[in-house]
Amino acid sequence: MAKPFQFKLEKVLDYRGQLEEQAKGVLASAQEAYDTQAAVVENLTNQMAAHLSKEAESQKSPNACGCGDSIKRPLSRICSGRGWN
């Protein structure tokens, strides 16, 4: 009678399988951390874009804060005296 086939490196295959499962777990953790940080960066980018558009809008109208005239008059005196007008 023939002996049943025994793969002598079965333990090596089992160990390799364990290493693969560990690597998959590490990869899943790293992917989750990456996704979290990508969401943070996207949120910050959106906040910065909103802030910059709000700033650009406020730059269009100097009287928006009510201080445009008080700044404009002294500057026009300074600039006109030096030929910058």
Buried (B, 14 or more C-beta within 10 A) or exposed (E): EEEEEEEEEEEEEEEEEEEEEEEEEEEEEEEEEEEEEEEEEEEEEEEEEEEEEEEEEEEEEEEEEEEEEEEEEEEEEEEEEEEEE
